[in-house]
Amino acid sequence: MKTYTKNTLAFKSKLSTIEQNSVTDFINKWAGSPASEIEGTFLLTYVEDETARLETAEGAFHLPGGEELKYITLTEENQIVIGVLNSDRELVHRILYLDERLYQ
């Protein structure tokens, strides 16, 4: 997956309830967990400061390669973006697509 810096993406400043639900459903499907299951789905907290995002709990989800999922959000172009801490504990961003499922 290609990584992006924060200044190369235009994030939304607010997410509607529909957008929040859609993003939550997407991340559960992307990670391989059906949204209908209560256990195994992400517990996300909506935050609005400089950008709107749905944050995961500290250490809640680790990606292959030692990366940790921090949050998921939308750009102004409605691209779904995740913020992850890489193995050097630097925040990087990735645009997600359903065909790039984490667990195949």
NORUR-V947048 format. One record per residue. RES is the residue in one letter. PHI is phi as a letter, one per 30 degrees, with the letter a starting at -180 (999 if undefined). Layout:
RES|PHI + RES|PHI
//
This chain:
M|999 + K|d + T|c + Y|b + T|d + K|d + N|d + T|c + L|b + A|c + F|d + K|d + S|c + K|b + L|c + S|d + T|d + I|d + E|d + Q|d + N|d + S|d + V|d + T|d + D|d + F|d + I|d + N|d + K|d + W|d + A|d + G|j + S|c + P|d + A|d + S|d + E|d + I|d + E|d + G|j + T|c + F|d + L|c + L|c + T|c + Y|d + V|b + E|b + D|b + E|d + T|b + A|d + R|a + L|c + E|c + T|c + A|d + E|e + G|i + A|d + F|b + H|c + L|c + P|e + G|i + G|i + E|c + E|b + L|d + K|c + Y|a + I|b + T|a + L|b + T|d + E|d + E|d + N|i + Q|d + I|d + V|b + I|c + G|c + V|b + L|c + N|d + S|d + D|c + R|i + E|c + L|d + V|b + H|b + R|b + I|d + L|c + Y|b + L|e + D|d + E|c + R|d + L|d + Y|c + Q|c
//
